[in-house]
Amino acid sequence: MANTKSAIKAARKAVRFTLRNKALKTRLKSLNKAFNAAVAAKNGAAAKAAGMAYVSAMDRAVKSGVVHRNAAGHAKSRAAKHIFAK
């Protein structure tokens, strides 16, 4: 158990941030699954829409510090191959 006031506050914040991070990561995984399903079904319009939603969510996750920017760049690059495919 935390002994100081600052440690008690840090413990409270850790719980709050853990819940937020878990929710964001779950949402990212769901969006990625939807995107991969649309790509596998060869549905171009659905893949583009799902890809854009996934990339946007990934950018927001980087902004809040949930995902590392290089990991997001890698994911966005893989998505872009299908979003902008001719």
N, C-alpha and C positions, 0 to 999 in steps of 0.2 A: 504494500500500500504506500502511496505517496505521502511524504512527510511535510513538505513545505507547501505554501499556498500556490506557488508557481507550478509545482509538480502536480498538484491536484487539478489545476486548470488545464495543464498540458494533457493530463489523462482524459479529462472531459473532451477536450478538442480532438484527441486521437480517436475516440469512439465516434464522434461526429464525422470526422474526415474518412474514417474507415468505411462507414456506411455509405457516404457519398461516392467514394472511389469504387466500392463494390457494385453499386447501382450503375455507375457509368461504364465500368468494364463489362457488366452483363449486357447493357444496351449495345455496346460496341460489338460484342460477340453475336448478338441477335441480328444486328444490321449486316454483319459480315456473312452470316448464314443465309440471310435473305438475298444478298447480292450474289453469293456463290450459286444459290439455287436458280436465280434468274439467268446467270451465265450458263449454267449446265443445261437449262431448258432452251438455250439459244433464243431467248426473247430479248431482242435488242433494246426496245423501249423500256421494258421493266428493268433490265440490267443497268441502263443508263440512270434511271431514276433512283434505283437502290444504291448504285455506286455513288451518286452525288450525295445522298443522305448519309452514307457511310463516311465519305471523305469529310463532310461538314462536321459530323459528330467527332471524328478523329481530330480535326483541328480544334474543336472546343475542348476535347480531353487534354490536348497538349497545352492549351492556354491555362487550364486549371492545374496542370502538373500531374495529371493521372498517368499520362503516357509520355515517354521520352520522345523528343522531336525527331530523332533519327528513326525510331521504330515507326512513328507515324508517317514519315517520309517514305519508308519502305512499303508500308501498307498502301499509301496513296499511289505510289508508282505502280504497284501491281493492279490496283483498281483502274488506273488511268489506261492501262493496256486494253481493257475491255470497254471502258466508257468511250474512248476516242477511236476505237477500232473502225476500220473502213469496210 
